Amino acid sequence: MILVTGATGFLGSHLVCQLLLQHKKVKALKRTGSAMAEFQFVSSLYFLTAEQLANLIWAEADLLNVGDLELAFTG
């Protein structure tokens, strides 16, 4: 599994989608309350159905919180 930080931003969204197209399992970090509009727009350019995002797991974590990161890095 590949962990991606910044997955809700422009570049991170494209990176996640490219990895999913390669059939990689992706865990994407997002902050609590992060706006998902950018990711939703970018992923709609790559994928037609929600099933195509099946290898994506979202994890809420703050990069400044070591406990959050330890949980996110699990797996």
Buried (B, 14 or more C-beta within 10 A) or exposed (E): EBBBBBBBBEEBBBBBBEBBEEEEEBBBBBEEEBEEEBBEEBBEEBBEEEEBBEBBBBBEBEEEEEEBBEEBEEE
